[in-house]
Amino acid sequence: MDLAALRQEYGRAGLDEADLAPDPITMFERWMREAVDAGLHDPNGMVVATADATGAPSARMVLLKGLSQAGFVFFTNTGSRKGTELAENPRCALLFPWHVLERQVRVDGVATPLPRADVEAYFASRPRGSKLGAWASRQSRVTTREELAGAFEEAEARYPEEVPPPEEWGGYVVRPHAVEFWQGRPGRMHDRLRYRRPDGGDWVTERLAP
């Protein structure tokens, strides 16, 4: 396979400074609605990149499950690799890869654990199978398919009705200090407009070279 020959010309749309909302959360909501309306698969799917105390990075896909002026919310097992790394180093990055729309959004921020009440409220809304899976899987630990199946059956028997959240199951809000909106353009002259909040003050916007 000639990977060097694989290329795509972008040209669906442009992004000008006049198109921007006053703040990045409002702008993100606008683009998210357009991604949903376009029928993208898992439009709330995002890459979460973390690093441990030594600076070694890792990344994985999760689902965005909440958005407010406070930031971007997701849930996970806090004992997983990402949870362990966020405990050591709460700085992280998010990436929303909306390829069909020739768009991506990048977020740099700091992850803060959500209050337990928020975690329990979201967990209660999950399908029963997902709740049981949270008990069965000690996320990121070495296991076997047989061990997982047995743990799932054990959880089913233990919780025939209501399924509470495991102690390790939690969530985070990523409070952004920079959010970049990227729109593909012909000739690789892509539009990159970034919101940045110096020293926690007001948002400023700037164009980055592609």
N, C-alpha and C positions, 0 to 999 in steps of 0.2 A: 504494500500500500504506500502510495506516494503522499505522505501527510503534508509535505511542503506545497503540493498542488491544490490542496483543499482551501478554498477561500470563498467568501461571500461578500458581495457588494451591498452596503447598507444605504437606504435612502427612503425609508417609509415616512420620516418626519424630521423636524428640527426642534431645537429647544433654545429659545432666546431668553434673555434676562427678563423681558416683559412678561414671559409666560409664568414666571415663578410666583408662588403664593408667598405671603408674608413670613411664613415660618416653614421649616422642613416637615413637620408632622402633617400640617394641612396639605402640603404639596404631595407627601407620600400617600395620604388618603386618596387624593385625586388620581394618582397613578395606579393605586391598588384597585380602585373602582374600575378603571379602564382595563386592567389585567383580568379582573373577574368578568367584565362584560365581553371581553374577547374570547372567553371560554378557555383560558389557559389551564393546564393541568396543575393542581396545587399552586395557585398563584401566591399563596402565603408560605410556600416553601422557601427556606432561606439557609444559606451556609453560615454556620457559627464557627468562627475561628478563635481559638484560645491559645495560650502559651503557659507552660508551667513556670516554676520559680527560676529555672535555669534559662528560660527563653526558648525552649524547644516547642515549636508550634504543632497544632493539630486542627483539623477542620472536619465538619460533618453537617449533614442536612437535618434541620428540624423544622417545625411548623410555627409560624407566628400565630399566637393565640390572643393577643390583646394589643391595643395601641391607644395611647393618650398623650397629652403634652408631657407626661412624666417619662415616656419612652416606649420601647418595644418589649413585649412580654412573651416569654416561652416557658414551657414546663419540661421537667426531666427528672431523672433519678440523680440526686445530688451526690451519690456515691460513684457515679460514672466518671469516666476520664474527664469529660468537660466540667462536671461538678467539682471534681478534685482540683482541676487546674484553676477554675474560677475562685476557689477558696484561697489558692496560693497567689493568684494574680487576677484581680477582677477586671482588668482591661481586656477588651475583646473587640472583634469586628464582625459585622453582619454583611451578607451579600445576597441580594435578590436578583437572580438571573432570568430575566424575562426575555428570552431569546427571540420568541415569535414577534414581539413588539420592537425588537432591536433596542432593548433598554436594559439597564441594570441600575440598581441603587446600592450604594455602599454606605455603611454606617460605622463610625468609630465611636466607642463609648466605654462606659464602665457598668458592669453588671452588679446589681444589688439583689439579695434574696427577697422574695415577696413575703408579706406577712402570712402566717399559717392559715388565717381565716380565708385569705384569697386562694390559697392552694386548695384548701378543702372544698371551697365553693366550686372551683373549676373541676376538681376531681369528681365531684358528685354529678356533673353534667356528662361525664364520659360514658360510652357504652360499657355494658357489663364485661364484655370480653377484654376490653382495654384495661379496665380496673383489675381484673384477675391477672392479666399479663404483667402489670406493674408489680404484683406480689411474686409472680413466678420467676421474673428475670432480675437477677442481680447484675444490672447493666454493666457492661465492659469487662466482667470477669470471665475467665476461661470456663467453658461448660461443654455439654454434649446435648444433642437433640433429645435423647432419652431423658436426661436430667431435667431439661426444660419442660418436657411433656409431663413428667411426674410432678414437678412443682406446680404446674397449672392445675392438674387434677386435685392436688392437695389444697390449693387455694379455693377451688370450686366447692370442695367438701367443707372447708373451714368457714366459708361465707356463703351459705345457701341463699341469703337474701341481700341485705345491704353489705357493700364492700367499702371499708374505710381506706383512706390513703395510707400507704406504708410510711414509716417514719422518714425513710430516705427520700421519699418522693416530694419534690418541691418545684419552685419556679423562680424566675428572675425577671427583673425589668432592666433593660439596657438603656441607660440615660445617655443620649448622644451628645457629643461635643463637635462632631462633624458629620454631615450627610451629603453625599455626592449623587447627583442625578446625571446619568449617562445616556445619551441618545446617539445611535449610530448615524453616520453621515457618509456620503460618497467620498471616495478617495482617502478613506481613513481619517477625514477631518472631523472627527466626532465632537459632539457638544458635551462638555463636562462642566456642569455648574454645581458649585459646592457652597453649602451653608456651613459657616464656622462660627463658634461662639467663643471669642477670646476671653480668657479668665472668667468664664461663666456669665459674661455680660450679654448684650443684645446680639442677635444673629446678624452676621454680615455675609454677603454673597460674593463670589468671585468665580471667574472663568479659568479653567485649567487647560493647558495645552494638551491635545490628544496624544 
